């Protein structure tokens, strides 16, 4: 962290003198491995050539592989085979694939990740061959790029973990809303004064130019550190710093905004305490893609790994408190544990190999914390090598349930163009169906053929071994998406006869919290034809759960950018709300379904566009009167009063609460 500029004039000089930053990116192989035995016994990899984008496993018809203990994978139509041991201990996945999966959007010209801005030439020696890089030129005085959008659990984790790592008292996330940097979220460490962070919420700083440290970092994209906040005239909140005893503050570009963290108990001599930068992409992916219940950042120091930062999701903490009757958490108990950096445990092996590793707890023979992990109900660990250490993501047996599950199934069909969706969960080594959804168009097409049931309905009566080579099992075991192009002709798809009977064409399996989400298309006109893995937005299930179960929302909508407008690509209305609408109007439409008729300008000043641009969550207290929502009359008709707008990685999530319909 360089010292801050002492004036706007000096800031302008810094912008003018900024040298282009070049990060070379070469094509890299993406690896997929099924590993037999423990890590210490070596790993077998099958590399699949491809670009740096997300490359899921594609399963093609291979009758000769049936029952051979092998899986067939390809990224572009070519097949590659990897041996599968009956006693698979871990699954290793290419670090490049994890990085791509964590952020599927390419960086814009002039952008670079926070860690690369700090250390543009630093590369992990043991992972160099796997890292994909791209030519990037930093533009003088360029605004910060969009970056990975942080919200919900991922944002809470990022703020808390940066405080952990730096020994900071508080953290603030600044975002740009209509040319003003405003507070998007705050965190205060346990036992610390939260007055400064709370008082900062009302502060607004112009994002253009360098009128203060917030806008300087946003404008230049470079971190700075203020040694004495109480004496720094360009800090608009200097008086607040004096009032609350804040001594030193650091500012860094983060997720399209600015991350601020500070201390009242120490003085940072123009650089903060040596600490790793939290890997934002991987943290977001852990909670939203992997369905993790916690993350821990392990940092090597003096030959040992220490847990320097952690975060457990609120839902998991709440569940633990209810089941255990105390306030203990797995992450808290890991804080005092030291791991040998030269040992053969999963953390050290992940760092040495430079690739992500998935470790089933039941087979983790070298895991020092195995008993502790089993005590807290962990199913597997997903470990990712990152700048400065290893990020551990804990996968528990938390399952998606109730309205959240119903919404996830329906909205996945909406967003992917699928005709059905199935949620598979594992109990005692067997996968079974815990929930399913079939689209109305699909039901009508089946009835026209004289069928009263669907492929998803028939699958409810089946169980699948978690140790076998079925697509559901391997998807769960390897922790990565799988695409089956032609289900009826693929022998490794154990329900191929059922698929043929019901006219199912292609399917996708994705690992999600508590199991596997399967969805697919039919050979009829009611669905599109998939020739490859369809583009599927990440639906933030933790936010959906908060909306439907904690906030008692009546509906959920997912908006995505289509051209120069935002359109609804998925929606869900609760049965109670739909029933109320039928009773009042005698119709099937809802606020969510009618919102599909709207196309909201991406450059407009409405809440959806503003949330997408800024990364800030908005609360609309009276949707019936607020013109920025753009659907006041619709809100009046369907009794929608309070609306929440939440920016996400692939779009914007909207949910609202209903009152009695007049």
Secondary structure, DSSP 8 states (H G I E B T S, - for coil): -EE--SSHHHHHHHHHH------------EEE--EEB-GGG----EEE---SS---EEE---GGGTTTTEEEE-SSS--EEEE--TTEEEEEE-HHHHHHHH--S---TT---HHHHHSTT---GGGGGG---------TT------S---HHHHHHHHHHHHHHHT-SEEEEEEEETTEEEEEEEEE-TTS--HHHHHHTT--EESSS-SSHHHHHHHH---EEES-GGG-TT-TTHHHHHHHT--EEEEEEETTEEEEEEESS----SS--S-----HHHHHHHHHTS--SEEEEEEEETTEEEEEEEEE-HHHHHHHHHHHSS---HHHHHTT-EEETTSSSHHHHHHHHTSEEEEEGGG-TT-TTHHHHHHTTEEEEEEEEETTEEEEEEEES----HHHHHHHHHHHHHHHT-SEEEEEEEETTEEEEEEEEE-HHHHHHHHHTT----HHHHHTT--EETTSS-HHHHHHHHTS-EEES-GGG-TTSTTHHHHHHHTEEEEEEEEETTEEEEEEEESSTTS---SS--------HHHHHIIIIIS--SEEEEEEEETTEEEEEEEEE-HHHHHHHHHHHS-S--HHHHGGG--EETTSSSHHHHHHHH---EEES-TTT-GGGS-HHHHHHHTEEEEEEEE-SSSEEEEEEE----
